[in-house]
Amino acid sequence: MPVKNRIAEMQPEIAAWRRDFHENPELLFDTYRTAGIVAEKLRAFGCDEVVEGIGRTGVVGIIKGNSDSKGRVVGLRADMDALPILEASGVPHASKTPGKMHACGHDGHTAMLLGAAKYLAETRNFDGTVAVIFQPAEEGGGGGREMVEDGMMERWNIQEVYGMHNMPGLPVGQFAIRPGAFFAATDQFVIDVEGLGGHAAKPHETVDTTVVASHIVLALQTIASRNVDPTMQVVVSVTSFETESKAFNVIPQKVQLKGTVRTMDPGVRALAEERLIKIASSTAEAFGAKAPVNYIKGYPVMVNSETETEYAADAARKVAGDCTDAPLVMGGEDFAYMLEARPGAYILVGNGDTAMVHHPEYDFDDDAIPAGSSFWAEIVESRMPAG
């Protein structure tokens, strides 16, 4: 694998950072320890500027090249937060905090970008400026949005931005990417069904919310099967069905449904919301019940820019010899907010034959570090070549 020789030499050091992050996971915006270590290392590397507290607990490091003839600024982003999962990996560096673990590999992402930052601060073999971005709260908190709204792009005149995520099942050190819509918009809903409770032996005297809610669950599946163009992507999943009563002989007064809607197109996203609310309310009304909906907009569709996707694919090919076509991913990614603010691209790097992300047995593969860190360095040196 033609990785940067200096980065290959640093692999044990970067892996040690990664394992320390893994042992000490932090959730959402509470990434104080992680952010503090990141800022300390960036200063030790000799970054020209290190700013903490961007997007609440985010960190940005600025590294200037040996020259700056065009004023180009490239941003590189890694996420820092963990997940509320009890770890079951059994590795020596497992989480020291029960109920929290790096089950998505953000420990690896942070360490790889730190490795690239150290290399770039040492070599500075580029014409322009790089902003290394360490983001909190990717796992549901919208830390990417917070950093953008904090004026990060304007403050450092970032003109294009790149993100990376590990992918179990893809061979270690290989890359995959696609232009256009890549990760889905992730919305949530809560439907509160209210009827008339009563004795289970006298159903005729009730408006049975369990029956009503069951009809709503089934009817919602027609959004995908009968409302949306079959060539478009939409997922409507009811993931929680909770009755007010748990007794054997009581028809509950209330039932609450929860779930998620995943889409790849803004028009389909709007249609799914409209139909979900209408189906819930109309179905309930047909039975004499009510079903108000709380529809919660989540991350938008993450869209890779065409030109920047090719830049990223070229850099990946220089590092790994190839870059494959990635499939659509119905999971969400709040790097979408940075790609709404600036053109850029998001790429996947192989994590080998490991448990899938968000699984309690997952662990980042340290053998992916040389490829990931080399990719970051290659993007900078390719987009802003020295001389």
C-alpha positions as CSV (number, residue, x, y, z in Angstrom):
1,M,0.0,0.0,0.0
2,P,1.7,3.3,-1.1
3,V,1.0,5.2,2.1
4,K,3.1,8.1,3.2
5,N,6.3,6.7,4.7
6,R,6.3,9.1,7.6
7,I,2.7,8.3,8.5
8,A,3.5,4.5,8.3
9,E,6.3,5.2,10.9
10,M,3.8,7.0,13.1
11,Q,1.2,4.2,13.0
12,P,2.0,2.8,16.5
13,E,1.9,6.3,18.1
14,I,-1.5,7.0,16.3
15,A,-2.9,3.7,17.4
16,A,-1.9,4.5,21.0
17,W,-3.9,7.7,20.8
18,R,-6.8,5.8,19.3
19,R,-6.9,3.2,22.1
20,D,-6.8,5.9,24.7
21,F,-9.8,7.6,23.2
22,H,-11.5,4.2,23.0
23,E,-10.9,3.6,26.7
24,N,-12.4,7.0,27.6
25,P,-15.5,7.5,25.5
26,E,-17.6,10.7,25.7
27,L,-21.1,11.3,24.4
28,L,-22.6,14.1,22.3
29,F,-21.2,17.5,23.3
30,D,-19.5,16.2,26.5
31,T,-16.3,15.6,24.6
32,Y,-14.2,17.7,27.0
33,R,-11.4,15.2,27.6
34,T,-11.1,14.2,24.0
35,A,-11.2,17.8,22.8
36,G,-8.7,18.8,25.4
37,I,-6.2,16.1,24.2
38,V,-6.8,17.0,20.6
39,A,-6.1,20.7,21.2
40,E,-3.0,19.9,23.3
41,K,-1.6,17.7,20.6
42,L,-2.3,20.2,17.8
43,R,-0.4,22.8,19.7
44,A,2.5,20.4,20.3
45,F,2.6,19.6,16.6
46,G,3.1,23.3,15.9
47,C,-0.2,24.3,14.3
48,D,-0.4,28.0,13.5
49,E,-3.7,28.4,15.3
50,V,-5.7,26.2,17.6
51,V,-9.2,27.2,18.6
52,E,-11.4,25.4,21.1
53,G,-15.2,25.8,21.7
54,I,-16.3,25.9,18.1
55,G,-19.8,24.4,18.0
56,R,-19.7,24.2,21.9
57,T,-16.9,21.6,22.2
58,G,-15.4,21.4,18.7
59,V,-11.7,22.1,17.9
60,V,-10.2,23.6,14.8
61,G,-6.5,23.6,14.0
62,I,-5.0,25.7,11.3
63,I,-1.8,24.6,9.4
64,K,-0.2,26.9,6.8
65,G,1.8,25.5,3.9
66,N,5.2,26.6,2.8
67,S,3.5,29.0,0.5
68,D,0.1,30.5,-0.2
69,S,-0.1,31.9,-3.7
70,K,-3.8,31.2,-4.3
71,G,-5.4,31.6,-0.9
72,R,-6.9,28.2,-0.9
73,V,-8.2,26.7,2.3
74,V,-9.2,23.0,2.6
75,G,-11.1,21.6,5.6
76,L,-10.7,18.1,6.9
77,R,-13.3,16.8,9.5
78,A,-13.3,14.0,12.0
79,D,-16.0,13.3,14.7
80,M,-15.1,12.7,18.3
81,D,-18.2,11.4,20.2
82,A,-19.1,7.8,21.3
83,L,-22.4,6.0,21.7
84,P,-24.5,5.0,24.8
85,I,-23.8,1.3,24.4
86,L,-22.4,-1.3,26.9
87,E,-19.2,-2.6,25.3
88,A,-18.8,-6.3,24.7
89,S,-15.7,-6.4,22.5
90,G,-13.4,-8.0,25.1
91,V,-10.4,-6.0,23.8
92,P,-7.7,-4.9,26.3
93,H,-8.5,-1.2,25.5
94,A,-12.2,-1.6,26.1
95,S,-14.2,1.3,27.5
96,K,-13.6,2.1,31.2
97,T,-17.1,3.7,31.4
98,P,-20.0,1.2,31.5
99,G,-22.7,2.2,29.1
100,K,-20.5,4.2,26.8
101,M,-18.3,3.0,24.0
102,H,-16.8,4.0,20.7
103,A,-19.0,1.7,18.7
104,C,-18.8,3.7,15.5
105,G,-15.0,4.3,15.2
106,H,-14.9,8.0,15.9
107,D,-11.9,7.2,18.1
108,G,-10.2,6.0,14.9
109,H,-11.4,9.0,12.9
110,T,-10.0,11.4,15.4
111,A,-6.7,9.6,15.7
112,M,-6.2,9.4,11.9
113,L,-6.8,13.1,11.5
114,L,-4.4,13.9,14.3
115,G,-1.8,11.7,12.6
116,A,-2.4,13.7,9.3
117,A,-2.1,17.0,11.2
118,K,1.2,16.0,12.7
119,Y,2.5,15.0,9.3
120,L,1.3,18.2,7.6
121,A,2.6,20.4,10.4
122,E,6.1,18.7,10.0
123,T,6.2,18.8,6.2
124,R,4.1,21.8,5.1
125,N,4.6,20.6,1.5
126,F,1.6,22.4,0.1
127,D,0.5,25.8,-1.2
128,G,-2.3,27.1,1.0
129,T,-4.0,26.4,4.3
130,V,-5.6,23.4,5.9
131,A,-8.2,23.5,8.7
132,V,-8.4,20.2,10.7
133,I,-11.8,20.1,12.2
134,F,-12.7,17.9,15.2
135,Q,-16.4,17.8,15.7
136,P,-18.5,16.7,18.7
137,A,-22.0,15.3,18.7
138,E,-22.3,13.5,15.4
139,E,-24.4,10.7,17.0
140,G,-27.7,12.6,17.1
141,G,-26.6,16.0,18.5
142,G,-26.0,17.9,15.2
143,G,-22.5,19.0,16.1
144,G,-21.7,19.6,12.5
145,R,-24.6,22.1,12.3
146,E,-23.4,23.8,15.5
147,M,-19.9,24.3,14.1
148,V,-21.2,25.7,10.8
149,E,-23.6,28.1,12.6
150,D,-20.7,29.2,14.8
151,G,-19.2,30.7,11.6
152,M,-16.4,28.2,11.2
153,M,-16.4,28.3,7.4
154,E,-16.4,32.1,7.1
155,R,-13.9,32.6,10.0
156,W,-11.2,30.6,8.2
157,N,-12.4,31.0,4.6
158,I,-12.8,27.3,4.2
159,Q,-13.6,26.7,0.5
160,E,-14.0,22.9,0.3
161,V,-14.4,20.3,3.0
162,Y,-13.9,16.5,3.3
163,G,-15.1,13.8,5.7
164,M,-14.3,10.1,6.2
165,H,-15.9,7.1,7.9
166,N,-14.7,3.6,8.4
167,M,-16.7,0.8,6.9
168,P,-16.8,-2.8,8.2
169,G,-16.9,-5.3,5.4
170,L,-14.7,-3.2,3.1
171,P,-11.1,-4.6,3.1
172,V,-8.8,-2.7,5.4
173,G,-7.2,0.3,3.7
174,Q,-9.5,0.3,0.7
175,F,-11.8,3.2,-0.2
176,A,-15.3,3.7,-1.6
177,I,-17.2,6.8,-2.6
178,R,-20.1,8.0,-4.7
179,P,-21.2,11.4,-6.0
180,G,-24.5,13.0,-5.2
181,A,-26.9,11.8,-2.5
182,F,-24.9,9.4,-0.3
183,F,-26.4,9.2,3.3
184,A,-30.1,9.6,4.0
185,A,-32.1,12.3,5.7
186,T,-33.1,11.0,9.1
187,D,-36.5,12.1,10.5
188,Q,-38.3,10.8,13.5
189,F,-42.0,10.7,14.5
190,V,-44.1,10.2,17.6
191,I,-47.8,9.4,17.2
192,D,-50.0,9.6,20.3
193,V,-53.2,7.6,19.6
194,E,-56.0,8.4,22.0
195,G,-59.4,6.6,22.1
196,L,-61.6,5.4,24.9
197,G,-60.2,2.9,27.4
198,G,-62.3,0.3,29.2
199,H,-62.7,-3.3,30.2
200,A,-61.4,-5.9,27.8
201,A,-64.6,-7.9,28.2
202,K,-66.6,-4.9,26.9
203,P,-64.8,-3.8,23.8
204,H,-68.0,-2.4,22.3
205,E,-68.0,0.3,25.0
206,T,-64.4,1.5,24.1
207,V,-62.5,3.0,21.2
208,D,-59.7,0.4,21.2
209,T,-56.4,2.3,20.7
210,T,-54.5,-1.0,20.2
211,V,-56.6,-1.8,17.2
212,V,-56.4,1.8,15.9
213,A,-52.6,1.9,16.3
214,S,-52.2,-1.4,14.6
215,H,-54.1,-0.1,11.6
216,I,-51.9,3.0,11.5
217,V,-48.7,0.8,11.6
218,L,-49.9,-1.2,8.6
219,A,-51.2,1.8,6.7
220,L,-47.9,3.7,7.0
221,Q,-46.2,1.1,4.9
222,T,-48.3,2.3,1.9
223,I,-46.1,5.5,1.9
224,A,-43.3,3.4,0.3
225,S,-45.5,0.9,-1.6
226,R,-48.2,3.3,-3.0
227,N,-47.2,7.0,-2.6
228,V,-43.5,7.2,-3.5
229,D,-42.1,6.5,-7.0
230,P,-40.7,3.0,-6.9
231,T,-37.4,4.2,-8.3
232,M,-36.9,6.5,-5.3
233,Q,-35.7,5.5,-1.8
234,V,-37.9,5.8,1.3
235,V,-38.0,3.8,4.5
236,V,-40.8,4.2,7.1
237,S,-40.2,2.1,10.2
238,V,-42.3,2.0,13.3
239,T,-39.9,1.0,16.0
240,S,-41.9,1.4,19.3
241,F,-45.5,0.4,20.2
242,E,-46.3,1.2,23.8
243,T,-49.7,1.0,25.4
244,E,-50.7,3.0,28.5
245,S,-51.9,-0.1,30.3
246,K,-50.0,-3.4,30.7
247,A,-52.9,-5.3,32.2
248,F,-54.5,-8.4,30.6
249,N,-58.0,-7.1,31.0
250,V,-57.7,-3.4,30.2
251,I,-58.2,-1.8,26.8
252,P,-55.8,1.2,27.1
253,Q,-56.9,4.8,26.7
254,K,-53.6,5.7,24.9
255,V,-51.0,4.1,22.7
256,Q,-47.8,5.8,21.6
257,L,-46.0,4.9,18.4
258,K,-42.4,6.0,17.6
259,G,-40.3,5.5,14.4
260,T,-38.1,6.9,11.8
261,V,-38.3,8.0,8.1
262,R,-35.3,7.8,5.8
263,T,-35.2,9.4,2.4
264,M,-32.7,10.5,-0.2
265,D,-34.6,13.3,-1.9
266,P,-36.1,16.5,-0.5
267,G,-39.3,16.1,-2.4
268,V,-39.7,12.5,-1.2
269,R,-38.9,13.7,2.3
270,A,-41.7,16.3,2.2
271,L,-44.2,13.8,0.7
272,A,-43.4,11.2,3.4
273,E,-44.0,13.7,6.2
274,E,-47.3,14.9,4.6
275,R,-48.6,11.4,4.1
276,L,-47.6,10.1,7.5
277,I,-49.5,12.8,9.3
278,K,-52.5,12.4,7.1
279,I,-52.6,8.6,7.3
280,A,-52.3,8.7,11.1
281,S,-55.0,11.3,11.7
282,S,-57.4,9.9,9.1
283,T,-57.1,6.3,10.2
284,A,-57.6,7.3,13.8
285,E,-60.7,9.4,12.9
286,A,-62.2,6.5,11.0
287,F,-62.3,4.5,14.3
288,G,-63.4,7.5,16.4
289,A,-60.0,8.2,17.9
290,K,-57.3,10.9,17.6
291,A,-53.7,10.6,16.5
292,P,-51.7,13.8,16.6
293,V,-48.2,13.5,15.2
294,N,-44.9,15.1,16.4
295,Y,-42.7,14.9,13.3
296,I,-39.1,15.7,14.1
297,K,-36.8,16.7,11.3
298,G,-33.3,15.2,11.7
299,Y,-30.2,15.4,9.6
300,P,-30.7,16.3,5.9
301,V,-29.5,14.2,3.0
302,M,-25.8,14.2,2.7
303,V,-24.8,15.1,-0.8
304,N,-21.3,14.7,-2.2
305,S,-20.3,17.4,-4.8
306,E,-19.4,15.9,-8.2
307,T,-16.0,17.7,-8.6
308,E,-14.8,17.2,-5.0
309,T,-15.9,13.5,-5.1
310,E,-13.5,13.0,-8.0
311,Y,-10.7,14.8,-6.1
312,A,-11.3,12.5,-3.2
313,A,-11.4,9.4,-5.4
314,D,-8.1,10.4,-7.0
315,A,-6.4,10.9,-3.6
316,A,-7.7,7.5,-2.5
317,R,-6.4,5.8,-5.7
318,K,-3.0,7.4,-5.0
319,V,-3.0,5.9,-1.5
320,A,-4.7,2.5,-2.1
321,G,-4.4,1.9,-5.8
322,D,-8.1,1.9,-6.3
323,C,-11.4,3.5,-5.1
324,T,-14.6,1.5,-5.6
325,D,-18.2,2.8,-6.0
326,A,-20.0,3.0,-2.7
327,P,-23.7,2.0,-2.3
328,L,-26.4,4.3,-1.0
329,V,-26.5,4.4,2.8
330,M,-29.9,4.8,4.5
331,G,-28.1,5.8,7.8
332,G,-27.7,9.5,8.6
333,E,-24.5,11.6,8.8
334,D,-24.4,15.2,10.1
335,F,-21.4,16.0,7.9
336,A,-24.4,16.8,5.6
337,Y,-24.5,20.3,7.2
338,M,-20.9,21.0,6.3
339,L,-21.6,19.9,2.7
340,E,-24.6,22.2,2.6
341,A,-22.3,25.1,3.6
342,R,-19.4,24.2,1.3
343,P,-18.7,21.8,-1.7
344,G,-16.9,18.7,-0.6
345,A,-17.0,14.9,-0.3
346,Y,-17.3,12.1,2.2
347,I,-15.4,8.8,1.7
348,L,-15.5,5.4,3.3
349,V,-12.3,3.6,4.4
350,G,-12.3,-0.2,5.0
351,N,-12.3,-1.5,8.5
352,G,-12.1,-5.2,7.4
353,D,-14.0,-8.1,8.9
354,T,-15.2,-6.6,12.1
355,A,-18.6,-6.3,13.8
356,M,-20.8,-3.6,12.2
357,V,-20.8,-0.1,13.6
358,H,-23.2,0.5,16.6
359,H,-22.7,-3.1,17.7
360,P,-21.4,-3.8,21.2
361,E,-18.6,-6.0,19.8
362,Y,-17.3,-3.4,17.3
363,D,-13.7,-2.2,17.4
364,F,-11.8,0.1,15.0
365,D,-9.0,-1.8,13.1
366,D,-5.7,0.0,13.7
367,D,-4.3,-1.4,10.5
368,A,-6.6,1.1,8.7
369,I,-4.7,4.1,10.2
370,P,-1.9,4.4,7.6
371,A,-4.4,4.5,4.7
372,G,-6.8,6.9,6.5
373,S,-4.1,9.4,7.6
374,S,-2.3,9.2,4.2
375,F,-5.6,10.0,2.5
376,W,-6.0,13.2,4.5
377,A,-2.4,14.2,3.7
378,E,-2.9,13.3,0.0
379,I,-6.0,15.4,-0.3
380,V,-4.2,18.5,1.0
381,E,-1.1,17.9,-1.1
382,S,-3.1,17.2,-4.3
383,R,-5.6,20.1,-3.9
384,M,-2.9,22.5,-2.9
385,P,0.3,21.3,-4.6
386,A,3.5,23.0,-3.6
387,G,5.2,25.2,-6.2
